[in-house]
Amino acid sequence: MVRKKKKQCCECNKLLVKDEIALSQKLLVRNVEVFYCIDCLAEYLQCTPEDLKVKIQSFKEQGCGLFL
């Protein structure tokens, strides 16, 4: 059995959850090799973590496959 390596935030090294990985892919580049946690991505994009949480919910409601 092949185990996937857990992804970490490239800034703070926090272990990431599925939605954080998907958000990095959706907002940066689909085949991105570096991932951000919500807080660090918000800082990088100059918005609030709450803004990104709203975007995640919106992408889920739209049926985006990255967030299923």
ROMI-312399 format. One line per 3 residues: their letters; for each residue x, y, z of N, C-alpha, C. Coordinates in steps of 0.02 Angstrom, whole numbers. Layout:
A) X:Y:Z:X:Y:Z:X:Y:Z; ...
END
This chain:
MVR) 42:-58:0:0:0:0:44:62:0; 30:109:-45:68:171:-51:34:224:-8; 73:254:35:47:308:78:66:375:48
KKK) 17:419:45:32:486:21:64:526:77; 114:565:58:146:607:107:99:664:126; 93:677:190:51:731:213:80:797:189
KQC) 37:841:165:60:905:140:61:956:198; 111:999:194:119:1051:245:119:1119:212; 101:1169:251:103:1238:228:177:1256:215
CEC) 189:1288:158:257:1306:139:284:1364:182; 241:1399:218:262:1454:260:271:1434:333; 220:1402:362:221:1389:435:228:1314:452
NKL) 229:1271:402:236:1198:410:178:1163:444; 120:1197:450:60:1166:478:37:1111:430; 15:1055:459:-14:1003:417:-80:1028:388
LVK) -90:1016:324:-148:1044:290:-205:994:285; -265:1022:285:-325:982:274:-343:986:200; -387:943:179:-405:936:108:-427:1003:77
DEI) -468:1041:111:-493:1104:84:-436:1155:73; -387:1155:116:-330:1201:108:-289:1182:47; -279:1118:36:-242:1095:-23:-281:1114:-86
ALS) -346:1100:-86:-388:1116:-144:-388:1191:-158; -390:1231:-106:-392:1304:-115:-327:1329:-147; -271:1302:-126:-207:1321:-157:-208:1303:-231
QKL) -234:1244:-247:-238:1222:-317:-285:1267:-356; -342:1284:-328:-393:1323:-364:-371:1396:-374; -341:1426:-323:-325:1497:-328:-256:1511:-355
LVR) -210:1463:-351:-142:1475:-376:-134:1440:-444; -120:1376:-444:-112:1337:-505:-132:1266:-489; -167:1234:-534:-192:1166:-522:-136:1118:-503
NVE) -78:1123:-536:-23:1077:-521:29:1109:-476; 6:1151:-430:50:1186:-383:90:1135:-342; 151:1152:-327:193:1108:-287:202:1133:-215
VFY) 183:1195:-203:184:1222:-135:113:1239:-115; 98:1227:-53:30:1236:-27:33:1281:34; -23:1315:46:-29:1361:102:-88:1341:146
CID) -81:1354:211:-138:1348:256:-182:1410:243; -241:1410:271:-288:1466:260:-257:1532:282; -226:1533:340:-198:1596:366:-141:1622:322
CLA) -96:1579:302:-39:1601:261:-61:1619:190; -110:1583:163:-136:1599:96:-171:1666:98; -208:1680:151:-241:1745:158:-189:1801:159
EYL) -136:1791:195:-83:1842:197:-52:1850:128; -38:1795:94:-8:1796:27:-53:1832:-22; -119:1821:-18:-166:1851:-65:-194:1918:-40
QCT) -171:1939:18:-192:2003:48:-268:2007:57; -294:1956:90:-365:1955:108:-370:1924:178; -430:1910:201:-438:1881:268:-451:1806:262
PED) -436:1769:315:-453:1698:314:-528:1687:305; -568:1732:332:-641:1726:325:-661:1732:251; -627:1776:213:-640:1782:141:-628:1715:106
LKV) -575:1682:126:-558:1618:94:-607:1563:114; -630:1565:175:-680:1516:197:-745:1524:157; -763:1586:143:-822:1599:101:-811:1572:31
KIQ) -750:1581:4:-734:1555:-63:-738:1479:-64; -713:1447:-12:-716:1373:-9:-789:1351:-12; -831:1383:28:-902:1364:28:-934:1376:-40
SFK) -916:1430:-71:-941:1446:-138:-919:1394:-189; -856:1374:-187:-831:1323:-234:-867:1257:-222; -880:1240:-160:-917:1178:-144:-987:1180:-172
EQG) -1020:1238:-164:-1089:1245:-189:-1091:1243:-266; -1038:1265:-298:-1033:1263:-371:-1018:1193:-396; -999:1148:-350:-984:1080:-369:-913:1069:-394
CGL) -868:1114:-376:-798:1108:-397:-770:1041:-372; -743:1002:-419:-717:935:-403:-660:934:-354; -623:989:-348:-568:991:-301:-592:989:-228
FL) -654:1009:-217:-680:1015:-149:-729:960:-130; -733:908:-172:-779:853:-156:-749:804:-108
END
